[in-house]
């Protein structure tokens, strides 16, 4: 499995992915899930992928040369698109092309056509944009109210993103939050693993130098892992335990409910559940 997350902020974009792929407990491999496209001064784009590896690799390979026919105009590619919307249309067409080529054979073998993608970046003077692309080639766009997308094993790393990230979050803080989100996922799911790829893009730059690979001996990531676990334990210990028998407390747990009754205990087979 995998975990990828991308954040769209006023200050820029953050992309983070793991690199573990597994086909069972005894067949674990490392494959990168991120690819960056850059034409300095003109465009910078990043693609994250999850799902069936053969499908996502085909999509990535074809995307570099895919042409979307537009009536009365030059065919669209990710290299000449005038907007990120047009670029993600090319990606959607690529997904559908792979589906048309492979879906029937996959279904005959009992395999679903499964691919989830995140595609974001900036082209020219247009604002940065971030999209999540589905297996049918359709897509949705991130907004100020929903400034991030996740694909793969998303549930473990979602709570910290919901509590911390908004459109005004500074870029370095957002990168830190993405890494905490990934660390939480690594802690709870063995199908996600190091090394990690991290890209931090500054708004308007149209190029990116903050691209790193994080391995298990990375000092910052080790510090973040240790600190997050330690601080969580400290916060947990600082929260008062629930009081059940009327002890002295300003925050009682057992209080009368205005809307619901306590759970009914069944004492004999004749009692009705409802």
N, C-alpha and C positions, 0 to 999 in steps of 0.2 A: 504494500500500500504506500501511500505518500501523504505529505501535508505541505500545502503551499498557501501562502497568504500574501495579499497585496493591499496597500493602504494608499488612498488618495487624500492628500492634505493640501492646504493652501500653500505650504512651503515646498511641496514636492511629492515624490512618490517613493514608496518603500516596497521592495519585492523580496520574499524569502521563501526558500524551498529546501526540502531535505533531498536525499539521493538514494533512499533504500527502495528496492523493488523485490517482492517475494512471491514465489509461486509454491508456497508450502514451507513447512518448518525447516526443511533441509535444502532449500534452494533460494538463498538470499543473495542478491547482487546489488551493485551500485550503478545507477544510471542517473545522470543529471536531468532535472525536470525543468530547468530554466534555460532560455536562450535570449540573448540581447541583440537587437538590430540597431546599428548606429550609422548615420551619415552626418558627421559633425557640422553644426551650424544649420542643419536642415531638419533632422528628425532623430528621435531616440525612442525605441520601443522595446518592450520586454514581453515574452510569452512564457507562461507557466502551464504545465500540463499534469493531469492525473488521469487514472483509469488504465485501460488496456495499453500496455507499452508499445506493442506493434502498431496500434492505431495512432497513438500520439507521435511516434517517431515518423510515421508516414506523413502525418499532417505537417510536422515541422519541416521535413525535407521538401515537400511540395510547396509550402507557403513561400519559400524564397523566390520561386519562379512562377507562382500561380498568377494567371491573368483573368480578370473578371471583365467579360465583354460588356461594353456600354454602347448603346446605339448612338451612332453619330459622333463618337468620341474615341480617344485613345484608350485601349484596354487598361483597366485599373490593376496596379500591383501595390504591394506594401511600400515599394520604393518611389512610386510617383503619386500616390494618393495625397490629396490636398488636405485631408482631415483624418483624424483617428477613426471617425465613423466610417469613412470609405475604406480605411485599412482593415477594420474589423469585418466589413462586408466581404472583403477578399478572404479573410480567415474563415468566415462562415461558408463561403463557396468552396474552400479547400476541404473543410470538414465534410460537406455534402459529396464532394468528388470521391473522397476516400470511402464514404458510406456506399456510394453507388458501385464502387469497385469491389469492396470486401464484405459488405453486410450479409449478402446471401450465403456466401461460403462460411462465414462465421456462424450464422444461425443454423446452418446445416450441421455444424459441429457442436451445437448447443452453447455457443458463446454469444453473449450480447454485444452489440456495438456500443462500447462504453468509453466515452472520452469527456473530460471536463477541462476547460481551459480558462485562464485569465490572461487578458491582453490589455496592456496599457502603455501610455507614453505621451509624447508631445510631437507635433508636426508644425514647423514654421511658427507663425504668430498665434496659432490657435491655443486655447487653454489646454492644460493636461486633461486626459480622459482615461477612464479605466472601465473595462468591460469583463463580464463573465459570459463565456460562450458554452452552449450546451451541445449534446450529441447530435441534435438536428441542425446545427449551424446557426440557430437563433441565439440572441444575446440580450443582456440587460446591462445598464450602465450605472456605475456608482454615483451617489449624490451626496450632498452635504449631510443629509440625515443618515445615510448608510455609506460611510466613507471607506469601507473595506470589503474585500471578498476573500473567501476561503474555499479551497477544494481539497478533496481527500479526507483524511481523518481530522475533521474540523472541530468536533465537539469539545475536545480537551482544552484547546487553546482559545476558545471563544469567550469565556467569561472575562478574562483580563482585558481583551479588546473592547468589550462592551462597557467596561467600567472606566477605561482610561482614554480611549481614542475618540477624538472628534476632529472636525475639519481644521481647527485652530491649533492642534497639537504640534509642537515644534518637531522638526524632522528627526533630530537625534533621539528625542524622547520616543517618537513613534518607532524608530528602529529598535530601541531598547524594548519597547512593549512587544514588538513582533518577535524578538528573540525570547522574551519570557513566555509568550504564547507557544513558541516552538519547544522550549524547554519543558513546559507542562505536558505537551504532547509526547515528547520523548520519554518522559517519566512514566506515562500511563499506557503507552502503546508500543510494543516491540516491532511493529511493522513500519515504524518511522525511525530513521536513523541518520547519523552523521556520515559524511560531511554535509555541511549546509552551504548554499549559495545565497549571498546577500548583496542586493543592489540598492543604493540610496541615490535618488536622482533629485537634483535641485531644480525648481521651477524656472523655466526659461533658458536653461543651459544648452539644451539641444546636443548634449554630449554628457558622458558620465565617467568619472574616474573612481568613484566609490563602489568598486566591485571586488568582493573578497570571497574566498572559500574558507569556511570555518571547520577545523578538524577538532578531534577530541582533546588535543593538547593546547588549544587556543586559550591564552591566559584570560582574556576578557570574558569569554563564554563560560569558562570554569568558575570565574569569580561571580558571574551573574547567576549561575546554577546554584552555587553554594549560598550566596546571599539571599536569593529568593526563597529557598527552602528554610533557611534560618529565620528570616523575617516573618514568613508565614507562621512558623511555629511560635514565635514570640507574640504575634498578634493573636493567634488562637489561644495561647495561655493567658493573655490579658483579658479575655472575655469571660465574664462571670458565668459559672455553671448554673443550670436551671435549678430553681428551688421548688420542691414538690410538696413540702409539708408546712407551708406558712412561715418559713424563716424570714428573718429581717432582710428585706430587699426593696429597692425602688423599682425593680423591673420584674414583677411576678410573672410566672409562666401560666399558672392555673388561675384563670379569671373567667367569670361568666361570659358566655357567648350570646350575642344579641341575635344571631341568625341561625346557628347550627347547634345541634345537640351532640354530646360525646358519642363515640362509637358504641353501638350496642353489642354486648357480649351474648353469644348464643349458649344457653345452658342445657338445652335438651333437644332431641331430634324433632319434637313437635312444634317448636317455635318457628315462626315465619321469618324469612330473611327480609321481606319487605312488608 
